Amino acid sequence: MKGKQNISLKALIISMIMILALVGCSTQQSDSTTGSTPAANSSANTDESATETAVTPDESTQYPITIKHALGETVIESKPERVVTVQWANHDIALALNVVPVGFSAANFGVQDDSGLLPWTKEKLDELGVTDPNVFQDTDGLDFEAISDANPDVILAAYSGITQEDYDTLSEIAPVVAYPTAPWATTWREQVNLNAKGMGMEAEGEQLIKDTEDMIKEKLSAYPQIAGKKVVWVNFSAQDMSKLHIYTPVDSRVSFLAELGLTNPDSITELIKDPNSYSLELSAENAEALNDADLLIGYGNDELLKAIQADSLLGKIPAIERGSVAFIDSDTPLVAAGTPNPLSIAYTIDDYLKLIGAAIDKINE
């Protein structure tokens, strides 16, 4: 049936060998957080010296696993041992569960060097002892050859923009876990749920979600002024002030703001025609739709804010006029943390809440 994928006999044999090796290793200790055992952290190289991250099988996991998503239905017949991830943040989910992918896409936004690694990814790789990860340079399209060379048992793409054609091609390599409804519209919880299920670690994924939720709640307690405020994530261009780019509640950036207790003004949600679209464009002539926002969030810096405040139309928006704008500078890790996952949240939440809290405080100045 089209869209259904089976893991190869080779993967099954590898899985059985790894399980027997784990059973025979009496000194191996299980990871207390995820229930997994990093028996051998992969350097993610694909030569013979490379090892895989073996994970203790969850006895509650029943195979085959069937995962329905926007591009089809994926069947995973047995425990994957070689995990590959593509596009954005999916590797962070695996790493948060102490599974090192044998290959993953380079981050193409917010990286401060040529490593392709965001700081929270690098930090976790260091923690797991991985010094030479197999990073795909696929900014001009998926590197299908490199993905195939990594010999994956499963390909995780729960947060991605892969097309049906991409999915079909990837599925010739290994079973693919795609997004649930629409491209780039997967919440961080859905990312964890889908990717963890694809690795046969559903229970561990649920625990990761709970731990992350508890951490967010604790951090928010220091910022009571955030609750209930109206926010719009809007991107401005100093080169063209005539158009504004707005992210909708479907976008993971905006859905995370809702988790922090912020809401979207009706004047913006009423403009959304496609409930599955993560963005919309707004003409500056209709910028009054932003008037009900207590604060605006977007990518930019103080120089851009001054340019907007000087604009004859945009400068009249109350939040802009008083400076209730939380601009995320491209020189900080926060620029890539707007699309959250457990690793990025833990790494950046203190700075993020401080930035948002300061923008809200300007309301009463």
C-alpha positions as CSV (number, residue, x, y, z in Angstrom):
1,M,0.0,0.0,0.0
2,K,1.4,3.4,-0.9
3,G,2.8,5.3,2.2
4,K,3.3,2.1,4.3
5,Q,7.0,1.4,5.0
6,N,8.6,-1.7,6.4
7,I,11.9,-1.9,8.2
8,S,14.3,-4.3,6.5
9,L,15.3,-7.8,7.7
10,K,18.7,-6.4,8.1
11,A,17.5,-3.9,10.6
12,L,15.6,-6.6,12.5
13,I,18.8,-8.7,12.7
14,I,20.8,-5.7,13.9
15,S,18.1,-5.0,16.5
16,M,18.2,-8.6,17.9
17,I,22.0,-8.5,18.1
18,M,22.0,-5.3,20.0
19,I,19.3,-6.6,22.4
20,L,21.4,-9.7,23.1
21,A,24.4,-7.6,23.7
22,L,22.6,-5.4,26.2
23,V,21.2,-8.4,28.1
24,G,24.7,-9.9,28.4
25,C,26.2,-6.7,29.7
26,S,25.5,-6.9,33.4
27,T,27.4,-3.7,34.3
28,Q,25.4,-1.5,32.0
29,Q,23.3,1.1,33.8
30,S,20.0,2.4,32.4
31,D,19.5,6.1,32.0
32,S,17.3,7.2,34.9
33,T,15.4,9.9,33.0
34,T,14.4,8.2,29.7
35,G,14.8,4.6,30.6
36,S,17.2,4.2,27.7
37,T,20.8,2.9,27.9
38,P,23.3,4.7,25.7
39,A,25.4,1.5,25.3
40,A,27.6,3.1,22.6
41,N,27.2,6.7,21.6
42,S,27.5,7.0,17.8
43,S,30.0,9.4,16.3
44,A,27.5,9.3,13.4
45,N,30.1,8.3,10.9
46,T,29.1,5.7,8.5
47,D,32.3,3.7,8.2
48,E,33.0,0.5,10.0
49,S,34.4,2.2,13.1
50,A,31.1,4.0,13.8
51,T,28.8,2.6,16.5
52,E,25.1,3.0,17.2
53,T,23.3,4.3,20.2
54,A,21.6,1.2,21.5
55,V,18.5,1.8,23.5
56,T,16.9,-0.7,26.0
57,P,13.7,-1.9,24.4
58,D,10.6,-0.5,26.1
59,E,8.6,-3.6,27.1
60,S,5.4,-1.7,26.7
61,T,6.1,-1.0,23.0
62,Q,4.2,-3.3,20.8
63,Y,5.4,-3.8,17.2
64,P,4.5,-3.1,14.5
65,I,4.0,0.6,15.2
66,T,1.7,2.5,12.8
67,I,2.0,6.3,12.5
68,K,-0.5,8.3,10.5
69,H,0.6,11.7,9.2
70,A,-0.1,14.2,6.6
71,L,1.8,12.4,3.8
72,G,0.6,8.8,4.5
73,E,0.9,6.0,7.0
74,T,4.2,4.6,8.2
75,V,4.6,1.1,9.6
76,I,7.7,0.4,11.8
77,E,8.1,-3.4,12.2
78,S,10.8,-3.5,14.9
79,K,12.9,-1.3,17.2
80,P,15.0,1.2,15.0
81,E,18.6,1.2,15.9
82,R,19.9,3.7,13.3
83,V,18.0,7.0,13.4
84,V,18.3,9.7,10.8
85,T,16.6,13.1,11.1
86,V,16.0,15.7,8.4
87,Q,15.4,19.5,8.4
88,W,14.7,21.4,11.6
89,A,15.0,20.2,15.3
90,N,14.0,16.6,14.9
91,H,17.6,15.6,15.9
92,D,17.2,17.6,19.1
93,I,14.2,15.4,20.1
94,A,16.3,12.3,19.6
95,L,19.2,13.8,21.5
96,A,16.9,14.9,24.4
97,L,16.0,11.2,24.7
98,N,19.7,10.3,24.7
99,V,19.6,8.8,21.2
100,V,22.4,10.0,18.8
101,P,21.2,10.1,15.2
102,V,23.6,8.5,12.7
103,G,22.9,11.5,10.5
104,F,21.0,14.8,10.7
105,S,20.5,18.1,8.9
106,A,22.6,21.1,9.7
107,A,20.8,24.0,11.3
108,N,20.6,26.7,8.7
109,F,19.4,29.6,10.9
110,G,21.0,31.2,14.0
111,V,24.2,29.2,13.8
112,Q,27.2,31.3,14.8
113,D,29.9,29.2,13.1
114,D,30.2,26.7,10.2
115,S,29.5,23.6,12.4
116,G,25.8,23.4,11.5
117,L,25.1,23.0,15.2
118,L,23.0,25.3,17.4
119,P,24.5,25.7,21.0
120,W,22.0,23.4,22.7
121,T,22.6,20.7,20.1
122,K,26.4,21.0,20.6
123,E,26.0,21.0,24.4
124,K,24.0,17.7,24.3
125,L,26.3,16.1,21.9
126,D,29.2,17.0,24.2
127,E,27.3,15.5,27.1
128,L,26.8,12.2,25.2
129,G,30.5,12.2,24.1
130,V,29.9,12.7,20.4
131,T,32.7,14.7,18.8
132,D,32.2,14.0,15.1
133,P,28.5,14.0,14.2
134,N,27.3,13.2,10.7
135,V,25.7,16.5,9.6
136,F,24.0,16.8,6.3
137,Q,24.5,20.1,4.4
138,D,21.1,20.2,2.7
139,T,20.1,23.9,2.6
140,D,19.6,23.6,-1.2
141,G,17.4,20.5,-0.8
142,L,17.6,17.2,1.0
143,D,20.9,15.3,0.4
144,F,19.3,11.9,-0.4
145,E,22.6,10.3,-1.1
146,A,24.0,11.2,2.3
147,I,20.8,10.1,4.0
148,S,21.0,6.8,2.2
149,D,24.7,6.3,3.1
150,A,23.8,6.7,6.8
151,N,21.8,3.4,6.4
152,P,18.9,4.5,8.6
153,D,16.2,2.2,10.0
154,V,13.9,5.2,10.4
155,I,13.9,8.9,9.2
156,L,12.3,11.5,11.6
157,A,10.8,14.5,9.9
158,A,7.9,15.4,12.3
159,Y,8.9,19.1,12.1
160,S,9.7,19.8,8.5
161,G,8.5,21.0,5.2
162,I,9.1,17.9,3.1
163,T,6.9,17.5,0.1
164,Q,5.1,14.4,-1.0
165,E,7.8,13.8,-3.5
166,D,10.5,14.1,-0.8
167,Y,8.5,11.7,1.4
168,D,8.2,9.2,-1.4
169,T,11.9,9.3,-2.2
170,L,12.9,9.1,1.5
171,S,10.5,6.2,1.9
172,E,12.6,4.2,-0.6
173,I,15.4,4.5,2.0
174,A,13.6,3.9,5.3
175,P,10.2,4.5,7.0
176,V,9.6,8.2,7.4
177,V,7.8,10.0,10.2
178,A,6.3,13.2,8.7
179,Y,4.3,16.1,10.2
180,P,0.7,15.5,11.4
181,T,-1.2,18.1,9.4
182,A,0.8,20.7,7.5
183,P,4.4,21.7,6.8
184,W,6.2,23.6,9.6
185,A,3.1,23.6,11.8
186,T,4.1,20.9,14.3
187,T,4.0,22.0,18.0
188,W,7.0,20.9,20.2
189,R,4.8,18.4,22.0
190,E,3.7,16.8,18.6
191,Q,7.4,16.8,17.6
192,V,8.3,14.8,20.8
193,N,5.3,12.5,20.5
194,L,5.8,11.6,16.8
195,N,9.6,11.3,16.9
196,A,9.6,9.4,20.1
197,K,7.0,7.0,18.8
198,G,9.0,6.6,15.6
199,M,11.9,5.4,17.8
200,G,9.8,3.1,19.9
201,M,10.1,5.4,22.9
202,E,6.6,6.7,23.4
203,A,6.7,6.5,27.2
204,E,10.0,8.2,27.3
205,G,8.7,11.0,25.1
206,E,5.7,11.5,27.4
207,Q,8.1,11.9,30.4
208,L,10.2,14.4,28.4
209,I,7.1,16.5,27.7
210,K,6.1,16.4,31.4
211,D,9.6,17.4,32.5
212,T,9.7,20.3,30.0
213,E,6.2,21.5,31.1
214,D,7.3,21.5,34.7
215,M,10.4,23.5,33.9
216,I,8.4,26.1,31.9
217,K,5.9,26.5,34.7
218,E,8.7,27.1,37.2
219,K,10.4,29.7,35.1
220,L,7.1,31.5,34.4
221,S,6.4,32.0,38.1
222,A,8.9,34.9,38.1
223,Y,7.0,36.7,35.3
224,P,3.4,37.2,36.4
225,Q,3.0,40.2,34.1
226,I,3.1,38.0,31.0
227,A,-0.2,36.2,31.7
228,G,-3.1,37.2,29.5
229,K,-1.3,39.8,27.4
230,K,-2.0,40.1,23.7
231,V,0.8,39.4,21.4
232,V,1.5,39.3,17.6
233,W,4.6,37.8,16.1
234,V,5.3,40.1,13.2
235,N,8.4,40.5,11.0
236,F,9.3,43.9,9.5
237,S,11.8,44.7,6.8
238,A,13.7,48.0,6.9
239,Q,14.0,47.7,3.1
240,D,10.2,47.5,2.6
241,M,7.9,48.8,5.2
242,S,4.8,48.3,3.0
243,K,4.3,44.7,4.0
244,L,4.3,42.9,7.3
245,H,4.8,39.1,7.7
246,I,2.8,37.6,10.6
247,Y,3.0,34.1,12.0
248,T,-0.4,32.5,12.9
249,P,-1.3,30.5,16.0
250,V,-0.6,27.3,13.9
251,D,3.1,28.2,13.8
252,S,5.1,26.6,16.6
253,R,6.6,30.1,17.6
254,V,3.1,31.4,18.3
255,S,1.7,28.3,19.9
256,F,4.7,28.4,22.3
257,L,3.8,32.0,23.2
258,A,0.3,30.7,24.1
259,E,1.9,28.2,26.5
260,L,3.6,31.2,28.2
261,G,0.1,32.7,28.8
262,L,0.0,35.1,25.9
263,T,-3.0,35.4,23.6
264,N,-3.6,36.6,20.0
265,P,-5.8,39.6,19.4
266,D,-9.1,38.9,17.5
267,S,-8.1,41.6,15.0
268,I,-5.3,39.2,13.8
269,T,-7.0,35.9,14.1
270,E,-10.0,37.2,12.0
271,L,-7.6,37.8,9.1
272,I,-6.6,34.1,8.9
273,K,-8.3,32.5,5.9
274,D,-6.4,29.2,5.8
275,P,-6.5,27.5,9.3
276,N,-3.5,25.3,8.3
277,S,-1.3,28.2,7.1
278,Y,1.5,29.2,9.5
279,S,1.8,32.8,8.2
280,L,0.0,35.6,6.5
281,E,1.0,39.0,4.9
282,L,-0.5,42.3,6.0
283,S,-0.3,45.5,4.2
284,A,1.1,48.5,6.2
285,E,-2.1,50.3,5.2
286,N,-4.0,47.8,7.4
287,A,-1.5,48.0,10.3
288,E,-4.3,49.1,12.6
289,A,-5.0,45.4,13.1
290,L,-1.9,45.4,15.4
291,N,-3.4,48.2,17.6
292,D,-4.8,45.7,20.1
293,A,-1.5,44.0,20.7
294,D,0.1,44.6,24.1
295,L,3.4,43.6,22.6
296,L,5.0,42.6,19.3
297,I,7.6,39.9,18.9
298,G,9.8,39.4,15.8
299,Y,13.2,39.2,14.4
300,G,15.2,42.5,14.5
301,N,17.2,44.9,16.6
302,D,17.1,48.4,18.1
303,E,18.1,49.9,14.8
304,L,15.1,48.3,13.1
305,L,12.8,49.4,15.9
306,K,13.9,53.1,15.5
307,A,13.2,52.8,11.7
308,I,9.7,51.5,12.3
309,Q,8.9,54.1,15.0
310,A,9.9,56.8,12.4
311,D,7.5,55.3,9.8
312,S,4.4,57.4,9.2
313,L,2.0,54.4,9.4
314,L,3.8,51.8,11.5
315,G,5.0,54.3,14.0
316,K,1.4,54.9,15.1
317,I,0.9,51.3,16.4
318,P,0.7,51.7,20.2
319,A,3.1,48.8,21.0
320,I,5.7,50.3,18.5
321,E,5.2,53.8,19.8
322,R,5.9,52.9,23.4
323,G,8.6,50.3,22.5
324,S,6.7,47.2,23.7
325,V,8.6,45.2,21.1
326,A,10.6,42.1,21.9
327,F,13.0,41.9,18.9
328,I,15.2,38.8,18.7
329,D,18.6,39.7,17.4
330,S,20.3,37.5,14.8
331,D,23.5,37.6,16.9
332,T,21.9,35.6,19.8
333,P,20.8,31.9,20.1
334,L,17.3,33.2,20.6
335,V,17.0,33.8,16.8
336,A,16.7,30.0,16.4
337,A,14.8,29.3,19.6
338,G,11.5,30.7,18.4
339,T,10.7,27.3,17.0
340,P,11.0,25.4,20.3
341,N,11.9,21.9,21.3
342,P,12.9,20.6,24.8
343,L,16.6,21.3,24.3
344,S,16.2,24.8,22.9
345,I,13.6,25.7,25.5
346,A,15.8,24.7,28.4
347,Y,18.8,26.6,26.9
348,T,17.0,29.9,26.1
349,I,13.9,30.3,28.3
350,D,15.6,32.6,30.9
351,D,16.7,35.0,28.2
352,Y,13.3,34.7,26.3
353,L,11.2,35.4,29.3
354,K,13.4,38.3,30.3
355,L,13.0,39.8,26.8
356,I,9.2,39.4,26.8
357,G,8.8,40.6,30.4
358,A,10.8,43.8,29.6
359,A,8.6,44.6,26.6
360,I,5.5,44.2,28.7
361,D,6.8,46.3,31.5
362,K,6.9,49.3,29.1
363,I,3.1,49.3,29.1
364,N,3.1,50.9,32.5
365,E,6.1,53.2,32.1
